[in-house]
Amino acid sequence: MNVEQRIYADGIEEFIARCNAIMAGEYHRLPIPEQRALYETLARSFNAPEPVGVRSREVAYEENGVTRRFRIYQKQGRRSDALVFYVRGGGFVLGSLDTHHVLMADICAATALDVVAADFRLAPEAPFPAAIEDCESVLRHVRAHALSLGVAHDTLLICGDSSGGNMAVVLCMRLRDAGDDAFAGQVLLNPVLDFSRWRGGGGDAPLLTAGEMEFYTACYAPGDTVFHEHVSPLLSGCFAGLPKAYVMAAELDSLRVDSVAYVERLMAEGIEAELVVEPGLVHGAVRARNISEAARGAFERACAGLTRFADDRTRGTTA
């Protein structure tokens, strides 16, 4: 990516500077506990107050000796017909329910849909497929206990950012392969869908360097695992029968090509898919929604995609 040609949207240079001040230099070479602590600090630094009228609660359950957790977000005056299952980013190595807490509350406030945020084990302590298995377990638990949990169950949507976008696509594939067409739509934010191209580094982009991508790839999918269709679905994954999609890409993100390729593949299967390349934005810019009008607009368009898919299912349309 030619740095001479970058034209940032409003507020994005400030966003980049603030991110780089916290997670400076080759931070991915620090001990992993330090990386995780920095990421928590980064998330807090961009959080606005939680939206009024949204309440959240955390739920834990045990399955096969593994304790799993998730958070439920519901808005006063909520729609009771649809739920968003959200899978967070963080390169499979960083992040927690806390790092995306305000984002979940904001999505809930903007859509009036119930939101469930899944927690999952992190790499390298728990490499692929642990995170996917955790998310699928949480999803099935929520569906099986929707009435007792008091969450919507008529329509299920899935949403994820970055590596969470990867897991969102893989969950769609896994449910389809199990004969389960639960998802009415998928909304992806800057998804990474081919980890194989980062095995030996690659091109740097703002807030997403080749070094960190190579490191996180090795943590999550060491060796030939990176070629698995549930790690790099663009390589050999079959997308027939997946739900309709809204995919947000950032113009100045090295992962933009993944979004373009994925939407093209979905459309080739006859699946309704919309790609929006947001001008002047960088990877992870949804976190800049409180300091950038452009990032705020991208966030609102993604939320509109969720509500549109919920409305489509309510009206009984599938096209």
Secondary structure as the mmCIF struct_conf table of DSSP 4:
data_model
#
loop_
_struct_conf.conf_type_id
_struct_conf.id
_struct_conf.beg_label_comp_id
_struct_conf.beg_label_asym_id
_struct_conf.beg_label_seq_id
_struct_conf.end_label_comp_id
_struct_conf.end_label_asym_id
_struct_conf.end_label_seq_id
HELX_RH_3T_P HELX_RH_3T_P1 VAL A 3 GLN A 5
HELX_LH_PP_P HELX_LH_PP_P1 TYR A 8 ALA A 9
TURN_TY1_P TURN_TY1_P1 ASP A 10 GLY A 11
HELX_RH_AL_P HELX_RH_AL_P1 ILE A 12 ILE A 22
BEND BEND1 MET A 23 MET A 23
BEND BEND2 GLY A 25 GLU A 26
HELX_RH_3T_P HELX_RH_3T_P2 TYR A 27 ARG A 29
BEND BEND3 LEU A 30 LEU A 30
HELX_RH_AL_P HELX_RH_AL_P2 ILE A 32 PHE A 46
HELX_LH_PP_P HELX_LH_PP_P2 ASN A 47 PRO A 51
TURN_TY1_P TURN_TY1_P2 VAL A 52 GLY A 53
STRN STRN1 VAL A 54 GLU A 63
TURN_TY1_P TURN_TY1_P3 ASN A 64 GLY A 65
STRN STRN2 VAL A 66 LYS A 75
TURN_TY1_P TURN_TY1_P4 GLN A 76 GLY A 77
BEND BEND4 SER A 80 ASP A 81
STRN STRN3 ALA A 82 VAL A 87
BEND BEND5 GLY A 90 GLY A 90
TURN_TY1_P TURN_TY1_P5 GLY A 91 VAL A 93
BEND BEND6 LEU A 94 LEU A 94
TURN_TY1_P TURN_TY1_P6 LEU A 97 HIS A 100
HELX_RH_AL_P HELX_RH_AL_P3 HIS A 101 THR A 111
STRN STRN4 ASP A 114 ALA A 118
TURN_TY1_P TURN_TY1_P7 ALA A 123 GLU A 125
BEND BEND7 ALA A 126 ALA A 126
TURN_TY1_P TURN_TY1_P8 PHE A 128 PRO A 129
HELX_RH_AL_P HELX_RH_AL_P4 ALA A 130 ALA A 144
TURN_TY1_P TURN_TY1_P9 HIS A 145 HIS A 145
HELX_RH_AL_P HELX_RH_AL_P5 ALA A 146 LEU A 149
TURN_TY1_P TURN_TY1_P10 GLY A 150 GLY A 150
BEND BEND8 ASP A 154 ASP A 154
STRN STRN5 THR A 155 ASP A 161
TURN_TY1_P TURN_TY1_P11 SER A 162 SER A 162
HELX_RH_AL_P HELX_RH_AL_P6 SER A 163 ASP A 177
TURN_TY1_P TURN_TY1_P12 ALA A 178 GLY A 179
STRN STRN6 PHE A 183 LEU A 189
BEND BEND9 ASN A 190 ASN A 190
HELX_RH_3T_P HELX_RH_3T_P3 PHE A 195 TRP A 198
TURN_TY1_P TURN_TY1_P13 ARG A 199 GLY A 200
STRN STRN7 ALA A 205 ALA A 205
TURN_TY1_P TURN_TY1_P14 PRO A 206 LEU A 207
STRN STRN8 LEU A 208 LEU A 208
HELX_RH_AL_P HELX_RH_AL_P7 ALA A 210 TYR A 220
BEND BEND10 ALA A 221 ALA A 221
HELX_RH_3T_P HELX_RH_3T_P4 GLY A 223 PHE A 227
BEND BEND11 HIS A 228 HIS A 228
TURN_TY1_P TURN_TY1_P15 GLU A 229 VAL A 231
BEND BEND12 SER A 232 SER A 232
HELX_RH_AL_P HELX_RH_AL_P8 PRO A 233 SER A 236
TURN_TY1_P TURN_TY1_P16 ALA A 240 GLY A 241
HELX_LH_PP_P HELX_LH_PP_P3 LEU A 242 LYS A 244
STRN STRN9 ALA A 245 ALA A 250
TURN_TY1_P TURN_TY1_P17 GLU A 251 LEU A 252
TURN_TY1_P TURN_TY1_P18 SER A 254 LEU A 255
HELX_RH_AL_P HELX_RH_AL_P9 ARG A 256 ALA A 268
TURN_TY1_P TURN_TY1_P19 GLU A 269 GLY A 270
STRN STRN10 ALA A 273 GLU A 278
TURN_TY1_P TURN_TY1_P20 PRO A 279 GLY A 280
TURN_TY1_P TURN_TY1_P21 HIS A 283 GLY A 284
HELX_RH_3T_P HELX_RH_3T_P5 ALA A 285 ALA A 288
TURN_TY1_P TURN_TY1_P22 ARG A 289 ILE A 291
HELX_RH_AL_P HELX_RH_AL_P10 GLU A 293 ARG A 315
TURN_TY1_P TURN_TY1_P23 GLY A 316 GLY A 316
#
